[in-house]
Amino acid sequence: ASQRERICPFSPPLPAMATPGALPTLLSACQEAGAKDTKTPSAVTHLPSGTSASDLTVGFSEGSTGPSELQPSPDDAASSICTHALMKNPPGVNTEIRRSAYALPPASLTFKDLTFSLPAGRGGKQQVVLEPCSGHFASGELVAIMGPSGCGKTTLLDMLAAKKTAKYGGEVLVNGRPRDGLFRRIAAYVGQEDMMPAHWTVREAIKFNADLKRQPQRAHQDLDGWVDVLLSSFDLQAVANTYIGGAEARGISGGQRRRVTLARGVAAHASLLFCDEPTSGLSATDSETCMKALRIVVKRLGMTCLVVIHQPRHEVAMLFDTLMLLTSNPGRVAYNGPMSGAEAFFRNCGCPVPQNVNPTDYYLDVLTPGSSLDCSDGLVAAFADILRPSNDGNVELMLQTKGRSVKEMLSVENGPNVSSKYAVPFCAQMSALLRRKLRLAVRNPAALGLPLVVPVIQGIIVGYMFDGIGQKGDLLKEIMFAFCLITMLCLAGTMSLVVLLTDRTLMKYEVSEALYSEVAWSLASVIVDVPLALAGASLNVIIMACFAGLEWDLLQTVLQWAMLLFFVYDSLFALIGAVARDTRQAQVIATPFISIFMLFNGFVVSKADSPEALHWIFSISPNAYAMQAIVVKMAESFPFQGPMLLSKFGYEVSDDARGLEVMLLMIAVFRVGQQLGLRFLNHLQR
């Protein structure tokens, strides 16, 4: 009674519940009160024979003997109903959904003393976002994580999903074992961001994840059939062939984008699925449709699914098996147990849900510090006194119970090597990325036209300025022409920096899901983007050379060194695009390289005229080697003026081999640096 009065002094008298021993009584009361209209907790509905009510005191969730660990019966009529049929006609909340005979390997999730604090500012102290919390979610559970803003819902989800990049405390185990490098193989994360290319179709987006996250034991060998099931389940079949859309192209609505993102997560066939506010931006009806589909997939495949969700309607809330409630300032656990047991818990703590009020709305009202109904401190204390001891006992039990490791979950007879953190081999990654890259390039006129059209226009304008220069017998003007041509090649690559950084953000998001490797992405980009840019650069050089009227043998030399210079700068910009945080920083990094290489090319500043301390720059300047090779070739047609200008600019006749070696080495160094930058820098911060 004193506990109830401390939580909510103005509540009417209710039966006291002060000890863990009262928990079975609470659950029994919940079953009787709910009768046929309320979903009973899965731990109560599916208790194996011989299980006593005292077993329910362990954390409000199933242990190793619970229903989530039971194997489906192939002879059971209910288990023969295909997932597709269930998706078309979702069963009621109280209807048991049997696990498929092709269910994924079960994965339970146990966490102990997870905590997170923001680092202290200058002269300040750390701000605690989430106080230590523990819990256990058995396989096959659909878990809702709820609470007011700032309570640490997403922080907790990120830590459980191994997405948190900041330092945090505590431990997370899968089947009683620490997470390892293979964790991403059995986990999928649906974030709040909808990171997808604008010219991708809905079907292609879902199939991309299904293809690259394919599990060895997966039931649906027909990917197209599985994708059709998901399109129908999430009400996307009408827009299956519609572009995702964005700033570059019109596409589906914002609500449909959220459903596509959720469908991509489900398509991965992961034993663990983490969803961060998947219903944000959806109508109440669409939210219910999505969560019903998600529940069917979770139950049929035996997945463990954790969902951060904001105040769902009652029908949606009752689809969940387990509810975890947090309060804020700082984040603390106020309830962790069956969804259908929450009302009884609040009622016995002196905070009964008023009639005709959505329970989830009321939970947040009383758990929001500073609100008119604030009972957060009392409810946290009640949880600590009543439920936390059994919850912690369950956690300790699961820490000592070792289930199958991730490697054992992935292993199948005569199956593929499971030592890789990627579900498919490198060639399959390359194939999927190349198909997507080619489709996006063909569908996007700007991506296909700009690399070709802009160089052609530049070549025509600048070439016209030097019209007939090769026939006028003026070596100095021909050298000026060569300088302009090389300068344009240097500056042309800067246009690709914005595209590189945009594509890199998408890549980082997908790599964090272990869909493919950074190397596969960069190679696919090189195979598609470089030929387009090379074609544009070649057209630029050829058009300018034709206007200038250069001889064929001189045109060959100009084209060869111009293309070599193109590859140097393309590799340089690829490196900058990998290491720079944003477009502004990329421009800041690129400017010194371009300006220094352009100045130290022997024409603007000769080696003889520059300070001796800077002579080494000429040895690494690709512009200097390209200018030298072209000018030396031009000077062959001027027996008197040629040697004089070569001496003035400091160009050497027999230095082409060294220039070739230096430029090839720079290409290799820049490409290796790009891979290192993509691998270790600019990760998504959470």
Stockholm file with secondary structure:
# STOCKHOLM 1.0

chainA/1-686         ASQRERICPFSPPLPAMATPGALPTLLSACQEAGAKDTKTPSAVTHLPSGTSASDLTVGFSEGSTGPSELQPSPDDAASSICTHALMKNPPGVNTEIRRSAYALPPASLTFKDLTFSLPAGRGGKQQVVLEPCSGHFASGELVAIMGPSGCGKTTLLDMLAAKKTAKYGGEVLVNGRPRDGLFRRIAAYVGQEDMMPAHWTVREAIKFNADLKRQPQRAHQDLDGWVDVLLSSFDLQAVANTYIGGAEARGISGGQRRRVTLARGVAAHASLLFCDEPTSGLSATDSETCMKALRIVVKRLGMTCLVVIHQPRHEVAMLFDTLMLLTSNPGRVAYNGPMSGAEAFFRNCGCPVPQNVNPTDYYLDVLTPGSSLDCSDGLVAAFADILRPSNDGNVELMLQTKGRSVKEMLSVENGPNVSSKYAVPFCAQMSALLRRKLRLAVRNPAALGLPLVVPVIQGIIVGYMFDGIGQKGDLLKEIMFAFCLITMLCLAGTMSLVVLLTDRTLMKYEVSEALYSEVAWSLASVIVDVPLALAGASLNVIIMACFAGLEWDLLQTVLQWAMLLFFVYDSLFALIGAVARDTRQAQVIATPFISIFMLFNGFVVSKADSPEALHWIFSISPNAYAMQAIVVKMAESFPFQGPMLLSKFGYEVSDDARGLEVMLLMIAVFRVGQQLGLRFLNHLQR
#=GR chainA/1-686 SS CHHHHHHCTTSCCCCCCCSGGGHHHHHHHHHHHHTTTSCCCHHHHTCCTTCCGGGGGTTTSCCTTSGGGSCCCTTCTGGGSCHHHHHHSCCCTTSCCCCCTTCCCCCCEEEEEEEEEECCCTTCCCEEEEEEEEEEECTTCEEEEECSTTSSHHHHHHHHTTCCCSCCEEEEEETTEECCTTGGGSEEEECSSCCCCTTCBHHHHHHHHHHHTCCTTCSCCCHHHHHHHHHHHTTCGGGTTSBCCCSSSCCSCHHHHHHHHHHHHHHTCCSEEEEESTTTTCCHHHHHHHHHHHHHHHHHHTCEEEEECSSCCHHHHTTCSEEEEEETTTBEEEEEEEGGGHHHHHHHTTCCCCTTSCHHHHHHHHHSTTSTTCCHHHHHHHIIIIIHHHHHHHHHHHHHCCCCCHHHHHCCTTCCCCCSSSSSCHHHHHHHHHHHHHHHHHHCHHHHHHHHHHHHHHHHHHHHHTTTGGGTTCHHHHHHHHHHHHHHHHHHGGGHHHHHHHHHHHHHHHHTTTSSCHHHHHHHHHHHHHHHHHHHHHHHHHHHHHHHTCCHHHHHHHHHHHHHHHHHHHHHHHHHHHHCSSHHHHHHHHHHHHHHHHHSSSSSSCTTTSCGGGHHHHHHCHHHHHHHHHHHHHHTTCTTHHHHHHHHHTCCTTCHHHHHHHHHHHHHHHHHHHHHHHHHSSCCCC
#=GC SS_cons         CHHHHHHCTTSCCCCCCCSGGGHHHHHHHHHHHHTTTSCCCHHHHTCCTTCCGGGGGTTTSCCTTSGGGSCCCTTCTGGGSCHHHHHHSCCCTTSCCCCCTTCCCCCCEEEEEEEEEECCCTTCCCEEEEEEEEEEECTTCEEEEECSTTSSHHHHHHHHTTCCCSCCEEEEEETTEECCTTGGGSEEEECSSCCCCTTCBHHHHHHHHHHHTCCTTCSCCCHHHHHHHHHHHTTCGGGTTSBCCCSSSCCSCHHHHHHHHHHHHHHTCCSEEEEESTTTTCCHHHHHHHHHHHHHHHHHHTCEEEEECSSCCHHHHTTCSEEEEEETTTBEEEEEEEGGGHHHHHHHTTCCCCTTSCHHHHHHHHHSTTSTTCCHHHHHHHIIIIIHHHHHHHHHHHHHCCCCCHHHHHCCTTCCCCCSSSSSCHHHHHHHHHHHHHHHHHHCHHHHHHHHHHHHHHHHHHHHHTTTGGGTTCHHHHHHHHHHHHHHHHHHGGGHHHHHHHHHHHHHHHHTTTSSCHHHHHHHHHHHHHHHHHHHHHHHHHHHHHHHTCCHHHHHHHHHHHHHHHHHHHHHHHHHHHHCSSHHHHHHHHHHHHHHHHHSSSSSSCTTTSCGGGHHHHHHCHHHHHHHHHHHHHHTTCTTHHHHHHHHHTCCTTCHHHHHHHHHHHHHHHHHHHHHHHHHSSCCCC
//
